[in-house]
């Protein structure tokens, strides 16, 4: 079965690059361009992994991560935070809020796909975590 990734970024160019590379690696991909849309799509789609930008309009990625970790239906979906902010404080806060991994922009699409695959595979191996 094809694994599904939700890509959340307000920059169309970043979404397009991620979409192309993730689809080329065999993933089904959906998108969101804001935090509120991301929360709604994550709840309805229940993807195998989420690539989440930190800097989003309105509800930022850190708040989205926190909300998704509080909701029973999305609590166990792996989240890779993608950020232009390379500060240790941002990463520390993200980890405290439940992020599973971080990548800093600019990023290597190949490395990002490998990281997403690793996160999605870990979830597939432990499906009881999704309950």
Z-matrix of the N, CA and C atoms (Angstrom, degrees):
N
C 1 1.455
C 2 1.538 1 109.36
N 3 1.305 2 115.19 1 139.36
C 4 1.464 3 120.76 2 -178.02
C 5 1.529 4 110.80 3 -72.32
N 6 1.321 5 115.91 4 133.61
C 7 1.465 6 120.14 5 178.27
C 8 1.522 7 109.48 6 -82.95
N 9 1.313 8 115.07 7 148.70
C 10 1.455 9 122.44 8 -172.59
C 11 1.527 10 110.22 9 -115.56
N 12 1.342 11 116.15 10 132.74
C 13 1.459 12 122.04 11 179.67
C 14 1.522 13 109.11 12 -121.73
N 15 1.324 14 116.49 13 135.36
C 16 1.454 15 122.46 14 172.43
C 17 1.521 16 107.82 15 -100.17
N 18 1.333 17 115.95 16 121.09
C 19 1.464 18 122.54 17 178.83
C 20 1.525 19 107.87 18 -102.53
N 21 1.335 20 116.43 19 122.84
C 22 1.461 21 121.60 20 -178.68
C 23 1.520 22 109.14 21 -119.56
N 24 1.335 23 115.80 22 109.59
C 25 1.458 24 121.45 23 178.16
C 26 1.516 25 107.67 24 -158.61
N 27 1.322 26 116.83 25 140.55
C 28 1.470 27 119.84 26 -179.89
C 29 1.523 28 112.58 27 -84.99
N 30 1.322 29 117.67 28 -6.26
C 31 1.459 30 121.47 29 178.47
C 32 1.526 31 109.55 30 -97.13
N 33 1.350 32 116.26 31 115.79
C 34 1.467 33 121.43 32 -177.39
C 35 1.521 34 111.84 33 -58.24
N 36 1.333 35 117.12 34 -36.60
C 37 1.465 36 119.89 35 -178.56
C 38 1.530 37 111.23 36 -63.96
N 39 1.313 38 116.60 37 -40.41
C 40 1.469 39 120.81 38 178.79
C 41 1.533 40 109.37 39 -66.93
N 42 1.329 41 116.72 40 -45.03
C 43 1.471 42 119.72 41 177.79
C 44 1.527 43 110.62 42 -57.75
N 45 1.326 44 116.64 43 -42.97
C 46 1.471 45 120.58 44 -178.85
C 47 1.527 46 111.83 45 -63.73
N 48 1.329 47 117.10 46 -43.86
C 49 1.464 48 120.93 47 178.86
C 50 1.532 49 110.05 48 -62.68
N 51 1.324 50 116.23 49 -45.43
C 52 1.461 51 119.68 50 -179.76
C 53 1.525 52 110.83 51 -65.93
N 54 1.321 53 116.82 52 -43.42
C 55 1.460 54 121.76 53 179.26
C 56 1.533 55 110.11 54 -56.83
N 57 1.330 56 116.51 55 -50.96
C 58 1.462 57 121.40 56 -178.07
C 59 1.538 58 111.51 57 -58.85
N 60 1.319 59 116.27 58 -48.91
C 61 1.466 60 120.79 59 -175.82
C 62 1.526 61 112.70 60 -71.16
N 63 1.312 62 117.49 61 -39.31
C 64 1.468 63 120.06 62 178.97
C 65 1.528 64 110.82 63 -68.84
N 66 1.342 65 117.19 64 -41.83
C 67 1.476 66 119.90 65 177.12
C 68 1.527 67 110.71 66 -63.83
N 69 1.333 68 117.23 67 -40.26
C 70 1.468 69 121.28 68 178.20
C 71 1.525 70 110.83 69 -61.09
N 72 1.330 71 117.14 70 -27.87
C 73 1.461 72 122.07 71 179.28
C 74 1.531 73 111.78 72 -88.55
N 75 1.339 74 117.29 73 1.07
C 76 1.454 75 120.64 74 174.95
C 77 1.514 76 116.55 75 99.46
N 78 1.312 77 117.85 76 6.04
C 79 1.466 78 121.02 77 179.18
C 80 1.524 79 111.06 78 -86.50
N 81 1.310 80 116.40 79 149.71
C 82 1.462 81 122.46 80 164.88
C 83 1.527 82 105.01 81 -85.53
N 84 1.318 83 117.96 82 140.06
C 85 1.464 84 121.10 83 -173.95
C 86 1.521 85 110.45 84 -128.89
N 87 1.317 86 115.69 85 136.83
C 88 1.464 87 122.28 86 170.83
C 89 1.518 88 106.07 87 -125.52
N 90 1.341 89 116.23 88 164.39
C 91 1.469 90 121.00 89 -173.92
C 92 1.516 91 111.91 90 -130.82
N 93 1.320 92 113.67 91 157.32
C 94 1.462 93 122.38 92 168.66
C 95 1.522 94 106.06 93 -145.55
N 96 1.333 95 116.50 94 144.38
C 97 1.463 96 119.56 95 -178.77
C 98 1.516 97 113.30 96 -113.63
N 99 1.340 98 116.59 97 7.89
C 100 1.462 99 120.36 98 176.61
C 101 1.525 100 108.95 99 -151.00
N 102 1.324 101 115.06 100 164.39
C 103 1.450 102 120.29 101 -178.25
C 104 1.519 103 113.99 102 -64.30
N 105 1.327 104 117.08 103 -42.82
C 106 1.465 105 120.07 104 -178.91
C 107 1.519 106 111.33 105 -65.12
N 108 1.334 107 116.54 106 -41.27
C 109 1.468 108 120.64 107 178.05
C 110 1.532 109 109.02 108 -64.87
N 111 1.327 110 117.08 109 -39.17
C 112 1.461 111 121.26 110 179.91
C 113 1.524 112 111.84 111 -60.05
N 114 1.318 113 117.14 112 -45.27
C 115 1.464 114 120.73 113 -179.66
C 116 1.529 115 109.76 114 -62.20
N 117 1.332 116 116.74 115 -45.34
C 118 1.464 117 120.65 116 -179.51
C 119 1.530 118 111.44 117 -63.72
N 120 1.322 119 117.03 118 -45.51
C 121 1.478 120 120.26 119 -178.85
C 122 1.525 121 111.22 120 -67.43
N 123 1.315 122 117.17 121 -39.07
C 124 1.468 123 119.18 122 178.83
C 125 1.526 124 110.34 123 -61.49
N 126 1.329 125 116.93 124 -39.99
C 127 1.461 126 120.86 125 179.78
C 128 1.529 127 111.36 126 -68.57
N 129 1.314 128 118.05 127 -38.22
C 130 1.463 129 119.74 128 -177.33
C 131 1.524 130 112.54 129 -81.75
N 132 1.336 131 117.65 130 -36.13
C 133 1.468 132 121.15 131 -175.68
C 134 1.524 133 113.57 132 -88.95
N 135 1.329 134 117.34 133 -30.97
C 136 1.465 135 123.13 134 -173.49
C 137 1.529 136 110.57 135 46.72
N 138 1.357 137 116.03 136 62.57
C 139 1.461 138 119.98 137 -177.96
C 140 1.524 139 112.11 138 -66.76
N 141 1.331 140 114.65 139 167.09
C 142 1.465 141 120.48 140 178.31
C 143 1.518 142 112.05 141 -79.10
N 144 1.335 143 116.76 142 -20.48
C 145 1.463 144 122.31 143 177.34
C 146 1.523 145 108.48 144 -161.25
N 147 1.334 146 115.04 145 157.42
C 148 1.463 147 121.74 146 178.22
C 149 1.521 148 108.57 147 -128.51
N 150 1.343 149 115.83 148 131.12
C 151 1.465 150 121.89 149 171.19
C 152 1.524 151 104.41 150 -102.78
N 153 1.322 152 117.13 151 115.78
C 154 1.458 153 122.57 152 -168.80
C 155 1.518 154 112.01 153 -123.93
N 156 1.333 155 115.84 154 116.72
C 157 1.457 156 121.34 155 175.79
C 158 1.529 157 108.98 156 -70.20
N 159 1.305 158 117.31 157 143.24
C 160 1.461 159 121.09 158 177.94
C 161 1.528 160 110.78 159 -76.36
N 162 1.329 161 116.70 160 -44.52
C 163 1.464 162 121.22 161 -175.45
C 164 1.517 163 110.92 162 -89.80
N 165 1.322 164 115.88 163 92.49
C 166 1.456 165 122.24 164 177.89
C 167 1.520 166 108.99 165 -118.84
N 168 1.323 167 117.38 166 151.95
C 169 1.469 168 119.24 167 175.92
C 170 1.530 169 110.39 168 -68.76
N 171 1.311 170 116.20 169 145.45
C 172 1.467 171 120.12 170 179.49
C 173 1.517 172 110.57 171 72.53
N 174 1.304 173 115.87 172 -112.62
C 175 1.459 174 122.95 173 -179.87
C 176 1.534 175 108.34 174 -77.29
N 177 1.334 176 117.67 175 111.07
C 178 1.467 177 119.53 176 -175.83
C 179 1.528 178 111.48 177 -76.55
N 180 1.334 179 115.29 178 170.79
C 181 1.452 180 121.04 179 -176.03
C 182 1.518 181 114.30 180 -61.64
N 183 1.315 182 117.73 181 -33.06
C 184 1.463 183 120.27 182 178.06
C 185 1.527 184 110.49 183 -65.40
N 186 1.334 185 116.56 184 -41.64
C 187 1.466 186 120.49 185 177.61
C 188 1.528 187 110.61 186 -67.07
N 189 1.332 188 117.13 187 -39.35
C 190 1.468 189 120.93 188 177.50
C 191 1.526 190 109.73 189 -61.33
N 192 1.314 191 116.98 190 -45.87
C 193 1.461 192 121.79 191 178.37
C 194 1.531 193 110.46 192 -57.26
N 195 1.315 194 116.24 193 -46.56
C 196 1.463 195 120.51 194 -179.73
C 197 1.531 196 111.08 195 -61.38
N 198 1.325 197 117.22 196 -45.12
C 199 1.473 198 121.18 197 179.48
C 200 1.521 199 110.67 198 -62.20
N 201 1.340 200 116.76 199 -46.07
C 202 1.459 201 119.97 200 -178.38
C 203 1.518 202 111.89 201 -62.59
N 204 1.323 203 117.40 202 -32.58
C 205 1.470 204 120.69 203 178.61
C 206 1.534 205 111.92 204 -74.72
N 207 1.316 206 117.18 205 -22.29
C 208 1.462 207 120.72 206 179.17
C 209 1.526 208 112.75 207 -84.69
N 210 1.333 209 117.60 208 -23.64
C 211 1.460 210 121.55 209 -177.92
C 212 1.531 211 110.37 210 -84.18
N 213 1.319 212 117.58 211 127.50
C 214 1.470 213 119.68 212 -178.93
C 215 1.536 214 113.65 213 -56.19
N 216 1.312 215 118.29 214 -36.77
C 217 1.468 216 120.73 215 -176.07
C 218 1.524 217 113.30 216 -72.02
N 219 1.326 218 117.96 217 -23.80
C 220 1.469 219 121.11 218 -175.81
C 221 1.532 220 112.97 219 -116.64
N 222 1.292 221 116.99 220 0.01
C 223 1.463 222 123.12 221 -173.92
C 224 1.526 223 113.52 222 -53.76
N 225 1.337 224 117.55 223 -35.34
C 226 1.465 225 120.18 224 -172.55
C 227 1.526 226 114.00 225 -105.27
N 228 1.330 227 117.94 226 9.14
C 229 1.461 228 120.04 227 177.69
C 230 1.532 229 108.39 228 -76.63
N 231 1.333 230 117.88 229 125.15
C 232 1.471 231 120.18 230 179.34
C 233 1.530 232 111.49 231 -63.15
N 234 1.318 233 116.26 232 138.42
C 235 1.465 234 122.32 233 -179.44
C 236 1.517 235 109.40 234 -123.41
N 237 1.331 236 114.55 235 123.88
C 238 1.458 237 122.01 236 172.29
C 239 1.523 238 106.24 237 -105.06
N 240 1.319 239 116.99 238 116.87
C 241 1.460 240 121.28 239 179.71
C 242 1.523 241 108.51 240 -87.85
N 243 1.314 242 114.83 241 131.65
C 244 1.455 243 122.76 242 179.83
C 245 1.520 244 106.59 243 -113.38
N 246 1.333 245 116.87 244 123.87
C 247 1.456 246 118.62 245 -172.86
C 248 1.516 247 113.26 246 -145.14
N 249 1.308 248 115.41 247 146.83
C 250 1.462 249 121.63 248 171.47
C 251 1.529 250 109.27 249 -83.51
N 252 1.328 251 116.14 250 -13.41
C 253 1.461 252 121.73 251 -179.82
C 254 1.520 253 108.99 252 -86.56
N 255 1.304 254 116.90 253 116.30
C 256 1.462 255 119.23 254 -177.35
C 257 1.524 256 112.82 255 -98.90
N 258 1.309 257 116.69 256 9.91
C 259 1.465 258 118.87 257 -175.97
C 260 1.517 259 111.76 258 -69.99
N 261 1.308 260 114.31 259 145.55
C 262 1.453 261 120.62 260 176.55
C 263 1.512 262 112.24 261 -62.98
N 264 1.328 263 117.09 262 -31.06
C 265 1.466 264 120.78 263 -179.56
C 266 1.527 265 111.13 264 -64.36
N 267 1.333 266 116.44 265 -40.77
C 268 1.462 267 120.23 266 179.31
C 269 1.527 268 109.98 267 -64.66
N 270 1.322 269 116.55 268 -44.39
C 271 1.465 270 120.37 269 179.09
C 272 1.528 271 110.90 270 -63.57
N 273 1.322 272 116.63 271 -43.03
C 274 1.464 273 120.28 272 -179.46
C 275 1.521 274 110.45 273 -61.68
N 276 1.327 275 116.92 274 -46.15
C 277 1.460 276 120.52 275 178.77
C 278 1.520 277 110.57 276 -63.07
N 279 1.329 278 116.78 277 -43.03
C 280 1.459 279 120.60 278 178.14
C 281 1.517 280 112.20 279 -58.93
N 282 1.312 281 116.41 280 -43.71
C 283 1.478 282 120.67 281 177.80
C 284 1.532 283 110.68 282 -63.26
N 285 1.335 284 116.27 283 -42.04
C 286 1.464 285 119.95 284 179.23
C 287 1.529 286 110.92 285 -62.69
N 288 1.337 287 116.58 286 -32.42
C 289 1.461 288 121.04 287 -179.25
C 290 1.525 289 112.67 288 -84.95
N 291 1.333 290 116.98 289 -7.57
C 292 1.459 291 119.47 290 172.92
C 293 1.512 292 117.10 291 116.26
N 294 1.328 293 119.54 292 7.47
C 295 1.460 294 120.66 293 177.24
C 296 1.524 295 109.81 294 -65.49
N 297 1.330 296 116.36 295 141.42
C 298 1.458 297 121.27 296 -179.05
C 299 1.524 298 112.34 297 -91.74
N 300 1.337 299 116.92 298 -27.48
C 301 1.460 300 120.85 299 -177.34
C 302 1.528 301 109.07 300 -156.97
N 303 1.338 302 114.84 301 162.00
C 304 1.466 303 121.86 302 178.93
C 305 1.511 304 110.24 303 -133.19
N 306 1.326 305 116.52 304 145.50
C 307 1.454 306 123.03 305 168.06
C 308 1.517 307 106.83 306 -136.93
N 309 1.332 308 115.73 307 142.53
C 310 1.455 309 121.46 308 -179.07
C 311 1.517 310 110.18 309 -101.18
N 312 1.333 311 115.78 310 136.54
C 313 1.473 312 121.10 311 173.92
C 314 1.521 313 107.87 312 -77.30
N 315 1.312 314 119.88 313 140.68
C 316 1.466 315 125.96 314 -5.42
C 317 1.520 316 110.21 315 -70.63
N 318 1.324 317 115.59 316 153.46
C 319 1.454 318 121.22 317 -175.55
C 320 1.524 319 110.20 318 -128.27
N 321 1.305 320 115.29 319 161.61
C 322 1.458 321 122.10 320 174.07
C 323 1.526 322 107.33 321 -87.89
N 324 1.341 323 118.56 322 118.14
C 325 1.464 324 119.48 323 178.02
C 326 1.529 325 112.61 324 -55.41
N 327 1.320 326 117.23 325 -37.19
C 328 1.462 327 120.47 326 -179.84
C 329 1.528 328 110.41 327 -63.88
N 330 1.335 329 117.27 328 -44.13
C 331 1.466 330 120.64 329 179.16
C 332 1.522 331 111.02 330 -66.01
N 333 1.340 332 116.74 331 -39.14
C 334 1.458 333 119.73 332 179.74
C 335 1.524 334 110.14 333 -64.36
N 336 1.325 335 117.75 334 -45.44
C 337 1.470 336 121.11 335 178.84
C 338 1.524 337 110.01 336 -60.45
N 339 1.317 338 117.61 337 -42.71
C 340 1.466 339 121.15 338 178.86
C 341 1.525 340 110.93 339 -61.72
N 342 1.317 341 116.84 340 -41.40
C 343 1.468 342 120.52 341 179.62
C 344 1.528 343 111.09 342 -67.25
N 345 1.338 344 116.91 343 -42.36
C 346 1.469 345 120.80 344 177.82
C 347 1.526 346 109.83 345 -62.38
N 348 1.325 347 116.93 346 -43.68
C 349 1.463 348 120.67 347 179.31
C 350 1.522 349 110.80 348 -60.38
N 351 1.313 350 116.57 349 -42.08
C 352 1.468 351 121.50 350 178.76
C 353 1.531 352 110.68 351 -61.99
N 354 1.329 353 117.12 352 -45.66
C 355 1.464 354 120.86 353 179.92
C 356 1.524 355 111.65 354 -65.38
N 357 1.342 356 116.58 355 -44.86
C 358 1.466 357 120.48 356 -179.42
C 359 1.521 358 110.83 357 -65.42
N 360 1.323 359 116.72 358 -39.03
C 361 1.466 360 120.52 359 179.13
C 362 1.520 361 110.98 360 -65.30
N 363 1.316 362 117.24 361 -41.02
C 364 1.465 363 120.51 362 178.63
C 365 1.527 364 110.32 363 -60.61
N 366 1.317 365 116.64 364 -38.35
C 367 1.466 366 120.13 365 178.38
C 368 1.518 367 110.61 366 -69.45
N 369 1.341 368 117.31 367 -38.94
C 370 1.462 369 120.90 368 179.97
C 371 1.526 370 111.68 369 -65.43
N 372 1.327 371 116.95 370 -33.58
C 373 1.463 372 121.66 371 -179.77
C 374 1.530 373 110.75 372 -70.72
N 375 1.330 374 117.21 373 -30.89
C 376 1.469 375 121.83 374 -178.85
C 377 1.525 376 110.16 375 -118.32
N 378 1.360 377 117.87 376 66.63
C 379 1.463 378 119.87 377 -177.26
C 380 1.521 379 113.30 378 -62.76
N 381 1.324 380 117.52 379 -24.00
C 382 1.471 381 118.93 380 178.20
C 383 1.512 382 111.96 381 -62.91
N 384 1.306 383 117.52 382 -20.48
C 385 1.468 384 121.36 383 178.42
C 386 1.518 385 110.86 384 -68.30
N 387 1.328 386 117.74 385 -21.09
C 388 1.457 387 121.32 386 -178.51
C 389 1.521 388 111.84 387 -82.81
N 390 1.312 389 117.36 388 -7.73
C 391 1.469 390 119.59 389 -179.02
C 392 1.508 391 111.78 390 -84.52
